[in-house]
Amino acid sequence: MGPRLKRFVDRTKVTQAIICSVVPTATRAARAWLRSAGIKAI
């Protein structure tokens, strides 16, 4: 149980690190895309 739990925790930390690094970039890109798409739509 112990090693498996530790592996799960490590994987969770890695996932959180990836999310924290990707989300701001994706949000910025999505915002820029929505702005350009919104201008075209309107």
PDB file of N, CA, C and O in Angstrom, chain B, residues numbered from 101:
ATOM      1  N   MET B 101       0.831  -1.203   0.000  1.00  0.00           N
ATOM      2  CA  MET B 101       0.000   0.000   0.000  1.00  0.00           C
ATOM      3  C   MET B 101       0.871   1.261   0.000  1.00  0.00           C
ATOM      4  O   MET B 101       0.600   2.212  -0.733  1.00  0.00           O
ATOM      5  N   GLY B 102       1.924   1.255   0.835  1.00  0.00           N
ATOM      6  CA  GLY B 102       2.765   2.447   0.971  1.00  0.00           C
ATOM      7  C   GLY B 102       3.401   2.910  -0.335  1.00  0.00           C
ATOM      8  O   GLY B 102       3.186   4.051  -0.746  1.00  0.00           O
ATOM      9  N   PRO B 103       4.189   2.042  -1.008  1.00  0.00           N
ATOM     10  CA  PRO B 103       4.846   2.465  -2.256  1.00  0.00           C
ATOM     11  C   PRO B 103       3.849   2.910  -3.314  1.00  0.00           C
ATOM     12  O   PRO B 103       4.095   3.876  -4.037  1.00  0.00           O
ATOM     13  N   ARG B 104       2.711   2.199  -3.409  1.00  0.00           N
ATOM     14  CA  ARG B 104       1.716   2.551  -4.415  1.00  0.00           C
ATOM     15  C   ARG B 104       1.159   3.941  -4.126  1.00  0.00           C
ATOM     16  O   ARG B 104       0.979   4.755  -5.032  1.00  0.00           O
ATOM     17  N   LEU B 105       0.887   4.201  -2.830  1.00  0.00           N
ATOM     18  CA  LEU B 105       0.357   5.506  -2.438  1.00  0.00           C
ATOM     19  C   LEU B 105       1.370   6.609  -2.747  1.00  0.00           C
ATOM     20  O   LEU B 105       1.010   7.683  -3.228  1.00  0.00           O
ATOM     21  N   LYS B 106       2.652   6.322  -2.460  1.00  0.00           N
ATOM     22  CA  LYS B 106       3.693   7.323  -2.726  1.00  0.00           C
ATOM     23  C   LYS B 106       3.785   7.613  -4.223  1.00  0.00           C
ATOM     24  O   LYS B 106       3.936   8.765  -4.630  1.00  0.00           O
ATOM     25  N   ARG B 107       3.693   6.565  -5.037  1.00  0.00           N
ATOM     26  CA  ARG B 107       3.757   6.758  -6.485  1.00  0.00           C
ATOM     27  C   ARG B 107       2.583   7.611  -6.953  1.00  0.00           C
ATOM     28  O   ARG B 107       2.734   8.485  -7.807  1.00  0.00           O
ATOM     29  N   PHE B 108       1.398   7.340  -6.373  1.00  0.00           N
ATOM     30  CA  PHE B 108       0.213   8.119  -6.741  1.00  0.00           C
ATOM     31  C   PHE B 108       0.402   9.589  -6.377  1.00  0.00           C
ATOM     32  O   PHE B 108       0.061  10.477  -7.159  1.00  0.00           O
ATOM     33  N   VAL B 109       0.951   9.844  -5.177  1.00  0.00           N
ATOM     34  CA  VAL B 109       1.177  11.226  -4.738  1.00  0.00           C
ATOM     35  C   VAL B 109       2.182  11.919  -5.652  1.00  0.00           C
ATOM     36  O   VAL B 109       1.983  13.073  -6.032  1.00  0.00           O
ATOM     37  N   ASP B 110       3.267  11.215  -6.008  1.00  0.00           N
ATOM     38  CA  ASP B 110       4.266  11.795  -6.907  1.00  0.00           C
ATOM     39  C   ASP B 110       3.639  12.131  -8.257  1.00  0.00           C
ATOM     40  O   ASP B 110       3.900  13.193  -8.822  1.00  0.00           O
ATOM     41  N   ARG B 111       2.813  11.222  -8.768  1.00  0.00           N
ATOM     42  CA  ARG B 111       2.167  11.456 -10.054  1.00  0.00           C
ATOM     43  C   ARG B 111       1.237  12.661  -9.956  1.00  0.00           C
ATOM     44  O   ARG B 111       1.158  13.468 -10.882  1.00  0.00           O
ATOM     45  N   THR B 112       0.524  12.780  -8.820  1.00  0.00           N
ATOM     46  CA  THR B 112      -0.377  13.914  -8.631  1.00  0.00           C
ATOM     47  C   THR B 112       0.403  15.221  -8.634  1.00  0.00           C
ATOM     48  O   THR B 112      -0.034  16.209  -9.224  1.00  0.00           O
ATOM     49  N   LYS B 113       1.572  15.227  -7.967  1.00  0.00           N
ATOM     50  CA  LYS B 113       2.403  16.436  -7.939  1.00  0.00           C
ATOM     51  C   LYS B 113       2.867  16.799  -9.341  1.00  0.00           C
ATOM     52  O   LYS B 113       2.862  17.971  -9.716  1.00  0.00           O
ATOM     53  N   VAL B 114       3.267  15.800 -10.113  1.00  0.00           N
ATOM     54  CA  VAL B 114       3.711  16.050 -11.485  1.00  0.00           C
ATOM     55  C   VAL B 114       2.563  16.615 -12.308  1.00  0.00           C
ATOM     56  O   VAL B 114       2.741  17.567 -13.067  1.00  0.00           O
ATOM     57  N   THR B 115       1.377  16.019 -12.151  1.00  0.00           N
ATOM     58  CA  THR B 115       0.205  16.501 -12.882  1.00  0.00           C
ATOM     59  C   THR B 115      -0.098  17.945 -12.517  1.00  0.00           C
ATOM     60  O   THR B 115      -0.380  18.762 -13.394  1.00  0.00           O
ATOM     61  N   GLN B 116      -0.042  18.265 -11.231  1.00  0.00           N
ATOM     62  CA  GLN B 116      -0.299  19.638 -10.791  1.00  0.00           C
ATOM     63  C   GLN B 116       0.731  20.595 -11.376  1.00  0.00           C
ATOM     64  O   GLN B 116       0.389  21.705 -11.784  1.00  0.00           O
ATOM     65  N   ALA B 117       1.993  20.168 -11.419  1.00  0.00           N
ATOM     66  CA  ALA B 117       3.042  21.019 -11.976  1.00  0.00           C
ATOM     67  C   ALA B 117       2.788  21.283 -13.455  1.00  0.00           C
ATOM     68  O   ALA B 117       2.952  22.408 -13.926  1.00  0.00           O
ATOM     69  N   ILE B 118       2.386  20.243 -14.188  1.00  0.00           N
ATOM     70  CA  ILE B 118       2.086  20.400 -15.615  1.00  0.00           C
ATOM     71  C   ILE B 118       0.914  21.351 -15.802  1.00  0.00           C
ATOM     72  O   ILE B 118       0.964  22.253 -16.639  1.00  0.00           O
ATOM     73  N   ILE B 119      -0.153  21.145 -15.011  1.00  0.00           N
ATOM     74  CA  ILE B 119      -1.334  22.002 -15.120  1.00  0.00           C
ATOM     75  C   ILE B 119      -0.954  23.449 -14.828  1.00  0.00           C
ATOM     76  O   ILE B 119      -1.359  24.360 -15.550  1.00  0.00           O
ATOM     77  N   CYS B 120      -0.175  23.661 -13.767  1.00  0.00           N
ATOM     78  CA  CYS B 120       0.205  25.022 -13.383  1.00  0.00           C
ATOM     79  C   CYS B 120       1.037  25.698 -14.470  1.00  0.00           C
ATOM     80  O   CYS B 120       0.965  26.917 -14.626  1.00  0.00           O
ATOM     81  N   SER B 121       1.817  24.936 -15.217  1.00  0.00           N
ATOM     82  CA  SER B 121       2.649  25.536 -16.258  1.00  0.00           C
ATOM     83  C   SER B 121       1.866  25.718 -17.559  1.00  0.00           C
ATOM     84  O   SER B 121       2.149  26.640 -18.325  1.00  0.00           O
ATOM     85  N   VAL B 122       0.882  24.846 -17.817  1.00  0.00           N
ATOM     86  CA  VAL B 122       0.165  24.890 -19.097  1.00  0.00           C
ATOM     87  C   VAL B 122      -1.019  25.851 -19.057  1.00  0.00           C
ATOM     88  O   VAL B 122      -1.274  26.565 -20.026  1.00  0.00           O
ATOM     89  N   VAL B 123      -1.744  25.870 -17.937  1.00  0.00           N
ATOM     90  CA  VAL B 123      -2.994  26.638 -17.871  1.00  0.00           C
ATOM     91  C   VAL B 123      -2.824  28.123 -18.197  1.00  0.00           C
ATOM     92  O   VAL B 123      -3.604  28.643 -18.996  1.00  0.00           O
ATOM     93  N   PRO B 124      -1.846  28.837 -17.623  1.00  0.00           N
ATOM     94  CA  PRO B 124      -1.726  30.260 -17.961  1.00  0.00           C
ATOM     95  C   PRO B 124      -1.490  30.498 -19.452  1.00  0.00           C
ATOM     96  O   PRO B 124      -2.058  31.421 -20.036  1.00  0.00           O
ATOM     97  N   THR B 125      -0.653  29.665 -20.061  1.00  0.00           N
ATOM     98  CA  THR B 125      -0.382  29.799 -21.493  1.00  0.00           C
ATOM     99  C   THR B 125      -1.635  29.528 -22.305  1.00  0.00           C
ATOM    100  O   THR B 125      -1.949  30.269 -23.237  1.00  0.00           O
ATOM    101  N   ALA B 126      -2.353  28.465 -21.953  1.00  0.00           N
ATOM    102  CA  ALA B 126      -3.579  28.116 -22.670  1.00  0.00           C
ATOM    103  C   ALA B 126      -4.633  29.202 -22.497  1.00  0.00           C
ATOM    104  O   ALA B 126      -5.346  29.541 -23.441  1.00  0.00           O
ATOM    105  N   THR B 127      -4.728  29.747 -21.282  1.00  0.00           N
ATOM    106  CA  THR B 127      -5.706  30.811 -21.036  1.00  0.00           C
ATOM    107  C   THR B 127      -5.384  32.031 -21.883  1.00  0.00           C
ATOM    108  O   THR B 127      -6.277  32.634 -22.478  1.00  0.00           O
ATOM    109  N   ARG B 128      -4.116  32.390 -21.938  1.00  0.00           N
ATOM    110  CA  ARG B 128      -3.701  33.551 -22.728  1.00  0.00           C
ATOM    111  C   ARG B 128      -3.998  33.320 -24.206  1.00  0.00           C
ATOM    112  O   ARG B 128      -4.504  34.212 -24.886  1.00  0.00           O
ATOM    113  N   ALA B 129      -3.685  32.125 -24.704  1.00  0.00           N
ATOM    114  CA  ALA B 129      -3.929  31.807 -26.106  1.00  0.00           C
ATOM    115  C   ALA B 129      -5.421  31.813 -26.406  1.00  0.00           C
ATOM    116  O   ALA B 129      -5.851  32.343 -27.430  1.00  0.00           O
ATOM    117  N   ALA B 130      -6.216  31.218 -25.505  1.00  0.00           N
ATOM    118  CA  ALA B 130      -7.665  31.174 -25.710  1.00  0.00           C
ATOM    119  C   ALA B 130      -8.246  32.582 -25.710  1.00  0.00           C
ATOM    120  O   ALA B 130      -9.134  32.892 -26.505  1.00  0.00           O
ATOM    121  N   ARG B 131      -7.749  33.427 -24.822  1.00  0.00           N
ATOM    122  CA  ARG B 131      -8.265  34.793 -24.741  1.00  0.00           C
ATOM    123  C   ARG B 131      -7.951  35.550 -26.027  1.00  0.00           C
ATOM    124  O   ARG B 131      -8.804  36.264 -26.553  1.00  0.00           O
ATOM    125  N   ALA B 132      -6.727  35.395 -26.534  1.00  0.00           N
ATOM    126  CA  ALA B 132      -6.345  36.059 -27.776  1.00  0.00           C
ATOM    127  C   ALA B 132      -7.181  35.537 -28.940  1.00  0.00           C
ATOM    128  O   ALA B 132      -7.609  36.311 -29.796  1.00  0.00           O
ATOM    129  N   TRP B 133      -7.417  34.220 -28.972  1.00  0.00           N
ATOM    130  CA  TRP B 133      -8.204  33.618 -30.046  1.00  0.00           C
ATOM    131  C   TRP B 133      -9.649  34.099 -29.990  1.00  0.00           C
ATOM    132  O   TRP B 133     -10.241  34.435 -31.015  1.00  0.00           O
ATOM    133  N   LEU B 134     -10.212  34.129 -28.778  1.00  0.00           N
ATOM    134  CA  LEU B 134     -11.592  34.588 -28.628  1.00  0.00           C
ATOM    135  C   LEU B 134     -11.716  36.051 -29.033  1.00  0.00           C
ATOM    136  O   LEU B 134     -12.713  36.450 -29.635  1.00  0.00           O
ATOM    137  N   ARG B 135     -10.714  36.844 -28.705  1.00  0.00           N
ATOM    138  CA  ARG B 135     -10.762  38.259 -29.060  1.00  0.00           C
ATOM    139  C   ARG B 135     -10.788  38.415 -30.579  1.00  0.00           C
ATOM    140  O   ARG B 135     -11.601  39.174 -31.107  1.00  0.00           O
ATOM    141  N   SER B 136      -9.908  37.706 -31.286  1.00  0.00           N
ATOM    142  CA  SER B 136      -9.869  37.819 -32.745  1.00  0.00           C
ATOM    143  C   SER B 136     -11.122  37.213 -33.368  1.00  0.00           C
ATOM    144  O   SER B 136     -11.658  37.755 -34.334  1.00  0.00           O
ATOM    145  N   ALA B 137     -11.594  36.087 -32.819  1.00  0.00           N
ATOM    146  CA  ALA B 137     -12.807  35.451 -33.346  1.00  0.00           C
ATOM    147  C   ALA B 137     -14.026  36.328 -33.067  1.00  0.00           C
ATOM    148  O   ALA B 137     -14.920  36.442 -33.905  1.00  0.00           O
ATOM    149  N   GLY B 138     -14.057  36.946 -31.886  1.00  0.00           N
ATOM    150  CA  GLY B 138     -15.180  37.807 -31.521  1.00  0.00           C
ATOM    151  C   GLY B 138     -15.274  39.016 -32.431  1.00  0.00           C
ATOM    152  O   GLY B 138     -16.369  39.427 -32.817  1.00  0.00           O
ATOM    153  N   ILE B 139     -14.122  39.591 -32.775  1.00  0.00           N
ATOM    154  CA  ILE B 139     -14.105  40.755 -33.662  1.00  0.00           C
ATOM    155  C   ILE B 139     -14.653  40.357 -35.033  1.00  0.00           C
ATOM    156  O   ILE B 139     -15.424  41.101 -35.638  1.00  0.00           O
ATOM    157  N   LYS B 140     -14.250  39.182 -35.519  1.00  0.00           N
ATOM    158  CA  LYS B 140     -14.736  38.718 -36.820  1.00  0.00           C
ATOM    159  C   LYS B 140     -16.232  38.421 -36.769  1.00  0.00           C
ATOM    160  O   LYS B 140     -16.962  38.727 -37.712  1.00  0.00           O
ATOM    161  N   ALA B 141     -16.696  37.815 -35.647  1.00  0.00           N
ATOM    162  CA  ALA B 141     -18.107  37.443 -35.528  1.00  0.00           C
ATOM    163  C   ALA B 141     -18.982  38.691 -35.476  1.00  0.00           C
ATOM    164  O   ALA B 141     -20.060  38.731 -36.070  1.00  0.00           O
ATOM    165  N   ILE B 142     -18.507  39.708 -34.760  1.00  0.00           N
ATOM    166  CA  ILE B 142     -19.293  40.939 -34.643  1.00  0.00           C
ATOM    167  C   ILE B 142     -19.020  41.790 -35.889  1.00  0.00           C
ATOM    168  O   ILE B 142     -19.570  42.883 -36.023  1.00  0.00           O
TER     169      ILE B 142
END
